[in-house]
Amino acid sequence: MERQRRSFTEEYKRQAAELVVSSGRSIGSVAKELGLRDSVLRRWVDKLRQEPASAAWRSTTQATPMSADQASEISRLRQENERLRMERDILKKSIAIFAGTRT
C-alpha cells in the first residue's frame, strides 16, 4: 500500500510544539499521542525554542491552543482513518478478484 505524505499547517506545528514545551511531557509521548514521528516533532520543538516570536510561527488568527483531549481525539481519529482505508483497499481487491479482474 502506498503511503501518502502528510502536510501540516504552521498553526498545527506550533500547537504540537507548545504542547511539549508547556506541559513538560516528553517529545516521544506527545508524538505518539498525535501520531507523529519523534524526529518531526523534535524539529518543531527546536524551531519553537529558537524563535518563539518568529513570524513563521505566528498565526493569522488567534486560535486557542489545542487541549490534550483534542490532541488525543485527533490521534484516535487518524488511527481509525488509517484502519478504515486499509479495510476499504482490502475490500476493493477482493471484489476485483471475485469479479474476475485484477486491479
RAVEN-V255607 format. One record per residue. N is the residue number from 1. PHI is phi in radians with two decimals (none if undefined). OMEGA is omega in degrees with one decimal (none if undefined). Layout:
N/PHI/OMEGA
N/PHI/OMEGA
This chain:
1/none/-179.1
2/-1.37/-178.1
3/-1.76/179.9
4/-1.52/178.0
5/-1.35/179.4
6/-1.54/175.2
7/-2.16/-176.2
8/-2.19/177.2
9/-1.30/177.8
10/-1.08/178.7
11/-1.10/179.1
12/-1.12/179.5
13/-1.04/-179.2
14/-1.10/-178.9
15/-1.14/178.4
16/-1.12/179.2
17/-1.16/179.0
18/-1.16/176.9
19/-1.08/177.7
20/-1.23/-174.6
21/-1.16/-173.9
22/-1.34/-176.4
23/-1.54/-178.4
24/1.34/178.7
25/-1.35/-179.0
26/-1.30/178.1
27/-1.06/-178.9
28/-1.06/-177.6
29/-1.22/179.0
30/-1.19/179.6
31/-1.07/179.3
32/-1.11/-179.9
33/-1.10/-178.1
34/-1.58/-179.7
35/1.30/-179.0
36/-2.02/171.8
37/-1.42/179.5
38/-0.99/-175.3
39/-1.12/179.8
40/-1.16/-179.5
41/-1.13/178.7
42/-1.07/177.4
43/-1.09/179.9
44/-1.13/179.4
45/-1.16/177.9
46/-1.03/179.6
47/-1.12/179.0
48/-1.12/-179.3
49/-1.21/-179.5
50/-1.33/-174.4
51/-2.31/-175.0
52/-1.11/-179.3
53/-1.85/-176.2
54/-1.13/177.4
55/-1.16/179.8
56/-1.12/-179.7
57/-1.71/-176.9
58/-1.26/179.7
59/-1.56/179.4
60/-1.38/175.9
61/-2.09/-179.9
62/-1.58/178.8
63/-1.53/177.4
64/-1.34/179.5
65/-1.08/-178.4
66/-1.26/179.1
67/-1.37/179.0
68/-1.09/178.3
69/-1.12/179.0
70/-1.14/-179.6
71/-1.11/179.7
72/-1.20/177.3
73/-1.15/177.5
74/-1.08/179.0
75/-1.08/179.7
76/-1.08/-179.6
77/-1.17/176.8
78/-1.10/178.4
79/-1.11/178.5
80/-1.12/177.6
81/-1.05/-179.9
82/-1.10/178.4
83/-1.11/-179.5
84/-1.14/176.3
85/-1.08/179.9
86/-1.12/177.9
87/-1.08/178.9
88/-1.07/-179.4
89/-1.11/177.9
90/-1.11/179.9
91/-1.13/177.8
92/-1.04/-178.8
93/-1.17/-179.5
94/-1.18/176.9
95/-1.09/179.3
96/-1.11/179.8
97/-1.16/-179.1
98/-1.23/178.2
99/-1.40/177.7
100/1.64/175.8
101/-2.06/178.3
102/-1.99/179.2
103/-1.95/none
